[in-house]
Amino acid sequence: MTFLAYVLLSWSMVATISLSATLKTPQELITDANKAAQALPLPIPPSLDPWYRAPIGVDWQDTDPGQLLKIRLAPRLNLTVGNAMTAYQILYRTTDSQYNPSWAVTTLFIPWWQYRCSSSTPHLCAHALLSYQIPYDTCNVDASPSFGLHVGEPYGEISDALGLGWFVSVPDYEGPLASYAAGLQAGHATLDGVRAVMQVAGVFGLRMDIAKTALWGYSGGALASEWAAELSGQYAPKLKIAGVALGGLTPNVTSVTDFINERECAGLIPAGLLGIATQHEAAYQWIVSRLKPATAQVFLSVKSLTAAQSITLFRRQNIYDYFVGGYGDLHTRVMRMMYNVDGYMGYHGVPRMPLFVYKAVYDELSKVADTDALVNRFCGVGANILYHRNLAGGHNEELVNGRQRAFAWLSSVLDGSYDQVYSTMGCTILNVTYNLAPYVPWYKI
């Protein structure tokens, strides 16, 4: 059976499969899918969708991190994301910030040109996997990418990557609690998403014998990608990541909070505080207990908002005014303990793979000095980094200004030409000027 025939048959059903053993062949997958076939449902928000739950009756907590637990066809996503032949959602075992067993979901997109792939034409099968971390920046689980992508792709990177023939995995790295800005949770879920995808990617035609994997994220997506990079040595030592591209990094959560308070994007503060606190019960209880009664519900409403809605609602507000003790309430011992676990990059290992870091010097979300310090820290202990400090634009503009540079760098990583184009030793830090994007106000992101 050709890969195209397999996909056409898959499109005729919606399959939900719980996997207790390694999936080996397309024929076995189709057999299981036929047994589990059901009526085609409309997308359901994760908070209401029973599929977004760990499997019942299975000791999934005892499985290895990255173990694939469920898989289902997501046929509508190839209509909202360009260059996708089809898409699957995968629920997998991961580890939260407290190192307890948890689970997450990733959406795997198969590139359109994969229809040419078959057992007789292996040279036409894809050889690259990109794990792309969307900056969804919210503590609302119903704004997770696996659901949000049904109304369209926000920035176009997924369709562009698929157009290059890459498989693209898009994880809900915040996990089932929407733990926005929780570094350990995000890093674990990103790495485990790759491990889960690799269990079935060969079934869908990825050339496992030569496949390379890279990570890419901007802003909140870079947070997840960076934590994955520095955690990989201890948490996923056997997982091979060829390179990681990081744009608009936010290395220090308390620095970001102080920097953006009373600014355009102040709404990210409530979302970030409540997001991280989902992983730290004592901190969550403290935050709630210190909110002023008159405005507590406004602050807590962020749990049902998207990032854009949060930014609009809290635009230019002093977020510290929501607390009885003001600024001091966010810097108590219980809060510092939370930040120390989940809020500071650079303390959980040295990335073993090359990094491309790009940042606007005039970034209005996170001070460039914080990224400078992180890069210098890693460079001092042997990391391989290309760092572009862009003298043009701000945080939102750099998402566009850095896109083509990121694609060029990722292409070299995934096609094996990196050592012919870039230095493989030490760090290269450059001040550059790329000004491709017009000013983008925060309320329009």
C-alpha positions as CSV (number, residue, x, y, z in Angstrom):
1,M,0.0,0.0,0.0
2,T,1.3,3.5,-0.9
3,F,1.5,6.2,1.7
4,L,-1.2,8.1,-0.2
5,A,-3.6,5.2,-0.1
6,Y,-3.0,4.9,3.6
7,V,-3.7,8.5,4.2
8,L,-6.9,8.5,2.1
9,L,-8.2,5.6,4.0
10,S,-7.3,7.3,7.3
11,W,-9.3,10.4,6.2
12,S,-12.4,8.3,5.9
13,M,-12.5,7.8,9.7
14,V,-11.6,9.5,12.9
15,A,-9.4,7.2,14.9
16,T,-8.7,7.3,18.6
17,I,-6.1,4.8,19.5
18,S,-4.7,4.0,23.0
19,L,-1.3,2.4,22.5
20,S,0.0,-0.2,24.9
21,A,2.7,-1.4,22.5
22,T,5.0,0.1,19.9
23,L,3.3,0.8,16.6
24,K,5.2,-0.8,13.8
25,T,3.4,-0.7,10.5
26,P,0.7,1.4,8.7
27,Q,-1.3,-1.7,8.3
28,E,-1.4,-2.4,12.1
29,L,-2.4,1.3,12.7
30,I,-5.2,1.0,10.2
31,T,-6.5,-2.1,11.8
32,D,-6.6,-0.5,15.2
33,A,-8.1,2.7,13.7
34,N,-10.9,0.7,12.1
35,K,-11.7,-0.9,15.4
36,A,-11.9,2.5,17.1
37,A,-13.6,4.4,14.3
38,Q,-16.3,6.8,15.3
39,A,-18.5,9.6,13.9
40,L,-16.6,12.7,12.9
41,P,-16.8,15.1,15.8
42,L,-16.4,18.9,15.7
43,P,-13.4,20.2,17.7
44,I,-14.2,20.4,21.4
45,P,-12.3,22.7,23.8
46,P,-9.8,20.7,25.8
47,S,-11.5,21.5,29.1
48,L,-14.6,19.7,27.8
49,D,-13.1,17.0,25.6
50,P,-12.7,13.7,27.3
51,W,-9.9,12.7,24.9
52,Y,-7.7,15.3,26.7
53,R,-7.4,13.1,29.7
54,A,-4.9,10.5,30.7
55,P,-6.1,7.0,29.8
56,I,-8.3,5.2,32.3
57,G,-7.4,1.6,33.4
58,V,-3.8,2.0,32.3
59,D,-0.8,2.5,34.6
60,W,0.5,5.3,32.4
61,Q,2.3,6.9,35.4
62,D,4.7,4.0,35.4
63,T,5.6,4.4,31.7
64,D,8.7,6.2,30.5
65,P,8.5,9.9,29.8
66,G,7.6,10.4,26.2
67,Q,5.5,7.3,26.0
68,L,2.7,7.7,23.5
69,L,-0.6,7.1,25.2
70,K,-3.2,8.1,22.6
71,I,-3.4,9.1,19.0
72,R,-6.2,10.4,16.9
73,L,-6.7,11.9,13.4
74,A,-7.3,15.6,13.3
75,P,-8.6,16.0,9.8
76,R,-9.7,19.7,10.0
77,L,-6.2,21.0,10.8
78,N,-4.9,20.3,7.3
79,L,-7.6,22.8,6.2
80,T,-6.5,25.6,8.5
81,V,-2.7,25.1,8.2
82,G,-1.2,25.4,4.7
83,N,1.0,22.7,3.1
84,A,-0.3,20.0,5.5
85,M,-1.5,16.7,4.0
86,T,-2.9,15.6,7.3
87,A,-2.5,16.0,11.1
88,Y,-2.6,13.8,14.1
89,Q,-3.0,14.6,17.8
90,I,-0.8,12.6,20.2
91,L,-1.3,12.4,24.0
92,Y,1.9,11.4,25.8
93,R,3.4,10.9,29.2
94,T,5.5,13.7,30.5
95,T,6.8,15.2,33.8
96,D,5.6,18.3,35.5
97,S,7.7,20.9,37.4
98,Q,7.5,18.8,40.6
99,Y,8.9,15.8,38.7
100,N,5.5,14.0,39.0
101,P,4.1,12.0,36.1
102,S,1.8,14.1,33.9
103,W,0.7,14.2,30.3
104,A,0.5,16.6,27.4
105,V,-0.7,16.7,23.8
106,T,1.2,17.5,20.6
107,T,-0.1,18.0,17.1
108,L,1.9,16.3,14.3
109,F,1.6,17.8,10.8
110,I,2.6,15.7,7.8
111,P,3.9,17.8,4.9
112,W,1.8,17.7,1.7
113,W,4.7,16.4,-0.5
114,Q,4.8,13.2,1.6
115,Y,2.2,11.8,-0.7
116,R,5.1,10.8,-2.9
117,C,6.6,8.7,-0.2
118,S,6.3,4.9,-0.4
119,S,8.4,1.8,0.3
120,S,9.6,1.9,-3.3
121,T,10.5,5.7,-3.2
122,P,12.3,6.2,0.1
123,H,14.4,9.1,-1.3
124,L,11.1,11.1,-1.6
125,C,10.3,10.6,2.1
126,A,10.8,13.4,4.6
127,H,14.1,13.5,6.6
128,A,13.5,16.3,9.1
129,L,11.3,17.0,12.2
130,L,10.8,20.4,13.6
131,S,9.3,20.8,17.0
132,Y,7.7,24.3,16.8
133,Q,6.7,25.8,20.1
134,I,3.9,28.4,19.6
135,P,4.0,31.4,22.0
136,Y,0.4,30.9,23.3
137,D,1.2,32.8,26.6
138,T,-2.0,32.0,28.5
139,C,-3.1,30.1,31.6
140,N,-6.3,29.1,29.8
141,V,-6.1,25.5,28.6
142,D,-8.7,26.1,26.0
143,A,-6.2,28.4,24.2
144,S,-3.8,25.5,23.7
145,P,-2.4,25.1,20.2
146,S,-4.0,21.7,19.6
147,F,-7.4,23.5,19.8
148,G,-6.6,27.0,18.7
149,L,-5.0,25.9,15.4
150,H,-8.5,24.9,14.2
151,V,-9.2,28.6,13.5
152,G,-5.9,29.2,11.8
153,E,-2.2,29.4,12.3
154,P,-1.1,32.7,13.9
155,Y,2.3,33.4,12.3
156,G,2.8,31.2,9.3
157,E,5.9,29.3,10.4
158,I,4.2,25.9,10.5
159,S,3.0,26.1,6.9
160,D,6.4,27.4,5.8
161,A,8.2,24.6,7.5
162,L,5.8,22.0,6.0
163,G,6.4,23.7,2.6
164,L,10.1,22.7,3.0
165,G,9.0,19.1,3.5
166,W,9.6,19.0,7.2
167,F,7.4,17.1,9.6
168,V,6.2,19.6,12.2
169,S,5.2,18.8,15.8
170,V,3.4,21.6,17.8
171,P,3.2,20.7,21.5
172,D,0.8,22.0,24.1
173,Y,3.9,22.4,26.3
174,E,2.0,24.1,29.1
175,G,0.3,20.8,29.9
176,P,-3.2,20.1,31.2
177,L,-3.0,22.8,33.8
178,A,-2.0,25.5,31.3
179,S,1.1,26.2,33.3
180,Y,2.2,29.3,31.4
181,A,5.8,30.4,32.1
182,A,6.6,27.3,34.1
183,G,10.0,26.5,32.7
184,L,10.5,22.9,33.9
185,Q,7.0,21.9,32.8
186,A,7.5,23.5,29.4
187,G,10.9,22.0,28.8
188,H,9.9,18.5,29.9
189,A,6.8,18.5,27.7
190,T,8.7,19.8,24.7
191,L,11.3,17.0,24.9
192,D,8.7,14.4,25.6
193,G,6.6,15.6,22.6
194,V,9.6,14.8,20.4
195,R,10.1,11.4,22.0
196,A,6.4,10.6,21.5
197,V,6.4,11.7,17.8
198,M,9.5,9.6,17.1
199,Q,7.6,6.5,18.1
200,V,5.2,6.8,15.1
201,A,7.0,9.2,12.7
202,G,8.4,6.3,10.8
203,V,4.9,4.9,10.2
204,F,4.0,8.2,8.5
205,G,7.1,8.1,6.3
206,L,9.8,10.0,8.1
207,R,13.2,8.6,7.2
208,M,14.2,7.4,10.6
209,D,17.6,6.2,9.4
210,I,18.7,9.8,8.5
211,A,16.1,12.0,10.3
212,K,17.3,15.1,12.1
213,T,15.3,17.0,14.7
214,A,15.3,20.7,15.7
215,L,13.4,22.9,18.1
216,W,12.2,26.5,17.4
217,G,10.3,29.0,19.4
218,Y,9.8,32.7,19.8
219,S,9.0,34.5,23.0
220,G,6.9,32.1,25.1
221,G,7.7,29.4,22.6
222,A,11.4,30.2,23.0
223,L,10.9,29.8,26.8
224,A,9.8,26.2,26.2
225,S,12.5,25.6,23.7
226,E,15.3,27.0,25.8
227,W,14.3,25.0,28.9
228,A,14.2,21.9,26.7
229,A,17.7,22.7,25.4
230,E,19.3,23.0,28.9
231,L,17.3,20.1,30.4
232,S,18.0,17.7,27.6
233,G,21.3,16.4,29.0
234,Q,19.8,15.3,32.3
235,Y,16.2,14.6,31.3
236,A,16.5,13.1,27.8
237,P,20.2,12.2,27.3
238,K,19.5,9.7,24.5
239,L,17.3,12.2,22.5
240,K,19.3,13.7,19.6
241,I,18.5,17.3,18.9
242,A,20.5,18.8,16.1
243,G,19.8,22.4,16.9
244,V,17.6,24.9,18.7
245,A,16.5,28.4,17.4
246,L,15.4,30.9,20.1
247,G,13.9,34.2,19.4
248,G,12.8,36.9,21.8
249,L,14.0,35.0,24.9
250,T,12.7,35.8,28.4
251,P,15.4,34.4,30.6
252,N,14.3,35.9,33.9
253,V,10.7,35.8,35.0
254,T,10.9,38.4,37.7
255,S,12.9,40.8,35.5
256,V,10.2,40.5,32.9
257,T,7.5,41.2,35.5
258,D,9.1,44.3,36.7
259,F,10.0,45.5,33.2
260,I,6.5,45.2,31.6
261,N,4.4,46.4,34.6
262,E,2.3,49.4,33.6
263,R,3.3,48.8,29.9
264,E,1.4,47.6,26.9
265,C,1.8,43.9,27.7
266,A,1.2,44.1,31.5
267,G,-1.5,41.5,31.0
268,L,1.1,38.8,30.6
269,I,1.9,39.3,34.4
270,P,-1.4,37.8,35.8
271,A,-1.3,35.0,33.2
272,G,2.3,34.2,34.1
273,L,1.8,34.3,37.8
274,L,-1.2,32.1,37.8
275,G,0.3,29.8,35.1
276,I,3.5,29.1,37.1
277,A,1.5,28.8,40.3
278,T,-0.4,25.8,38.9
279,Q,2.8,23.9,39.5
280,H,3.3,25.3,43.0
281,E,0.2,25.0,45.3
282,A,1.6,27.0,48.2
283,A,2.4,29.9,45.9
284,Y,-1.1,29.7,44.2
285,Q,-2.8,29.9,47.6
286,W,-0.6,32.8,48.6
287,I,-1.4,34.7,45.4
288,V,-5.2,34.2,45.8
289,S,-5.1,35.1,49.5
290,R,-3.4,38.4,48.8
291,L,-5.6,39.7,46.1
292,K,-7.7,42.7,47.0
293,P,-11.3,41.6,47.3
294,A,-12.7,44.4,45.1
295,T,-10.6,43.4,42.1
296,A,-9.8,39.7,42.7
297,Q,-12.3,38.4,40.2
298,V,-10.9,40.7,37.5
299,F,-7.4,39.3,38.1
300,L,-8.5,35.7,38.2
301,S,-10.6,36.1,35.0
302,V,-7.3,35.8,33.1
303,K,-7.7,32.0,33.6
304,S,-10.4,32.1,30.9
305,L,-8.7,34.5,28.5
306,T,-6.3,34.2,25.5
307,A,-3.1,36.1,25.6
308,A,-4.5,38.9,23.3
309,Q,-7.5,39.3,25.6
310,S,-5.3,39.4,28.7
311,I,-3.1,42.1,27.1
312,T,-6.1,44.1,26.2
313,L,-7.8,43.9,29.6
314,F,-4.8,44.8,31.7
315,R,-3.1,47.2,29.2
316,R,-0.8,49.6,31.0
317,Q,-2.1,48.7,34.4
318,N,0.0,48.5,37.6
319,I,-0.5,44.8,38.4
320,Y,1.0,45.2,41.8
321,D,-2.1,47.3,42.8
322,Y,-4.2,44.2,42.7
323,F,-2.4,42.9,45.8
324,V,-2.9,43.9,49.4
325,G,0.8,44.3,49.9
326,G,1.6,45.5,46.5
327,Y,5.0,44.6,45.0
328,G,6.1,43.0,48.2
329,D,3.5,40.3,48.0
330,L,5.1,38.9,44.9
331,H,8.6,38.7,46.4
332,T,7.9,36.7,49.6
333,R,9.7,33.5,50.4
334,V,7.0,31.2,48.9
335,M,7.1,33.2,45.7
336,R,10.9,33.2,45.5
337,M,10.9,29.4,45.9
338,M,8.5,29.2,42.9
339,Y,10.7,31.5,40.8
340,N,13.8,29.6,41.7
341,V,12.4,26.4,40.4
342,D,10.6,27.5,37.3
343,G,11.5,31.1,36.5
344,Y,15.2,31.4,35.7
345,M,17.1,30.0,32.7
346,G,20.7,28.9,32.7
347,Y,20.8,26.7,35.9
348,H,19.7,23.3,34.7
349,G,22.5,22.3,32.3
350,V,24.4,23.4,29.3
351,P,22.8,22.9,25.9
352,R,24.6,20.1,24.0
353,M,23.4,21.2,20.6
354,P,24.1,24.4,18.6
355,L,21.8,27.4,19.4
356,F,20.7,30.3,17.2
357,V,19.6,33.2,19.5
358,Y,18.1,36.3,18.0
359,K,16.8,39.3,20.0
360,A,15.8,42.9,19.4
361,V,18.1,45.1,21.4
362,Y,15.1,47.4,22.1
363,D,12.8,44.5,23.1
364,E,10.0,45.9,25.3
365,L,9.1,42.5,26.9
366,S,12.4,41.4,28.2
367,K,15.6,43.4,28.6
368,V,18.3,42.4,26.1
369,A,20.8,42.4,29.0
370,D,19.1,39.3,30.4
371,T,19.6,37.5,27.1
372,D,23.2,38.8,26.9
373,A,23.9,37.4,30.4
374,L,22.4,34.0,29.5
375,V,24.4,33.7,26.3
376,N,27.6,34.7,28.1
377,R,26.9,32.2,30.8
378,F,26.6,29.4,28.3
379,C,29.5,30.5,26.2
380,G,31.7,30.5,29.2
381,V,31.1,26.7,29.6
382,G,31.5,25.6,26.1
383,A,28.2,26.1,24.3
384,N,28.0,26.6,20.5
385,I,25.9,29.7,19.9
386,L,25.2,32.2,17.1
387,Y,23.7,35.3,18.7
388,H,22.2,38.1,16.7
389,R,21.4,41.3,18.6
390,N,19.1,43.2,16.2
391,L,19.4,47.0,16.4
392,A,16.0,47.4,14.6
393,G,12.5,46.9,15.9
394,G,11.1,45.6,19.2
395,H,9.7,42.3,20.5
396,N,6.9,41.9,18.0
397,E,8.9,43.2,15.0
398,E,11.7,40.7,15.7
399,L,9.3,37.8,15.3
400,V,9.1,38.9,11.6
401,N,12.6,40.3,11.3
402,G,14.2,37.1,12.5
403,R,12.1,34.6,10.7
404,Q,14.1,34.1,7.6
405,R,17.4,34.0,9.5
406,A,15.9,31.3,11.7
407,F,14.7,29.3,8.7
408,A,18.1,29.6,7.1
409,W,19.8,28.4,10.2
410,L,17.3,25.6,10.9
411,S,17.6,24.4,7.3
412,S,21.4,24.0,7.7
413,V,20.8,22.1,10.9
414,L,18.2,19.8,9.4
415,D,19.9,19.2,6.0
416,G,23.3,18.4,7.5
417,S,25.2,21.4,6.1
418,Y,25.5,23.3,9.4
419,D,29.3,22.7,9.7
420,Q,29.8,24.1,6.2
421,V,28.0,27.3,6.9
422,Y,28.4,28.1,10.6
423,S,31.1,27.8,13.2
424,T,30.8,24.6,15.2
425,M,32.9,25.8,18.1
426,G,32.4,28.5,20.6
427,C,30.1,31.6,20.2
428,T,29.6,34.3,17.6
429,I,27.9,37.4,18.8
430,L,26.9,40.0,16.2
431,N,25.1,43.3,16.3
432,V,22.9,43.3,13.2
433,T,20.3,45.5,11.5
434,Y,17.3,43.7,9.9
435,N,14.2,45.9,9.6
436,L,11.6,44.0,7.6
437,A,8.5,44.5,9.8
438,P,6.4,47.5,10.5
439,Y,5.6,48.5,14.0
440,V,3.1,46.0,15.5
441,P,1.1,47.3,18.6
442,W,0.6,44.8,21.3
443,Y,-3.2,44.9,21.2
444,K,-3.0,43.6,17.6
445,I,-0.9,40.5,18.2
